Amino acid sequence: MSPRSAQEYGVPTNGASADEAPESVAMAPGRKPLDNAKLLAAAGQAMDEALIAVFDAKYHYGFWRPVTAIRNGDKDGNPATQRDGSWLPLVETPMHPEYPCAHCALAGAVGAVLSAEIDTRITPLLSTASSTAPGVVRSWTTVADFVEEVASARIYDGVHYRTSTEVGTALGKKVGERVVAEGPSRHPGVEAVSAVTPAR
């Protein structure tokens, strides 16, 4: 994914991307309704739990977004940075702290659930539709590619730093793996946040 495609397509920078990826697996030929119900329940719970964990971390660390850091580069105590008061990200900056990346946590959680579900079988084409460019669809042949593109899109959009995307993805993956291991209905999200510490 290039910075241009992140701006043009707006995919997978919205949370709906994580919702749609499990549907690609559920629509694969030969799937049973009960298996799909379990898959979608696990994916849904993993996303919910990941959001609980990530927002707990966001308000614990309260880290500034790139737009704030870049516009205040002369006030950060680092003589190597300069202020760029006119800099803007490609998308609107969310109104909550930057660290860790919530979209990445969602993708990591869904990625863990999908990886466990697919296991050694061939991965069906994972697809999501753009909410900002009607008719545009992004597709991936592996779960890892989907998860990585979510992280890259958030950086290219100008709303996250690389460290935040890596930590958010790892947090989501831990939550997703716990949901898979314990089955839907337990609550691993809050415990997973303490397992991921910031790299500063």
C-alpha positions, 0 to 999 in steps of 0.5 A: 500500500502506498501513501496515495492509496491510503488517501484515495481508498481509505481502506483499511483505515476504518474499523469496518475492515476488521469486521469484513475480513471474517466474512470473507472466510465465512463465505468460503464454499463448504462452510457450515452455519455453526462454524460461521457462527462460532467464527463471527462470535470469536472475531466479534469478541476479540475486537470488543476485548481488543478495544477495551484493552487499547483504550485503557492503554490510550488513556493511561499513556496519553501520547500525542498524535503526529499532528500535535508533535509536528506542529510543536516540533520547536517545543519538544526539547529536541533541538533536532526537530523543527516546527511545521505549523501547516502540516496536516495528516491525510485523514482527520485525526481521531480525538483520543490519544495516539498510543497504541493504535486501535485499528491495529489492535482490531486487525491483530485480534481478527488476524489471530482468530482468522489464522486459527480458523484457517490453520493449514487450509488455503486462505480465501481471498480476504476483501473489504469495501471502502467507506470513503470511495464507493465501489473500491474493494481492497483484497489480500491473499494472506491474513498477515498482509491484511494485518500489515496493511492496516498498520501501514495505512495508519502511518501513511494517513499521518495519525500514528507512529510505527511503534504504536502500530506494532504495539497495537497489533501485538496487543490485538494478537494476544487478545485474539489468541486468548479468545481462540484458546478459551472460547468466546465469552471470557474476557482476556482484553483487560489482562492483555493490556498489561502484557504489552508495554510501550517502547519509548 
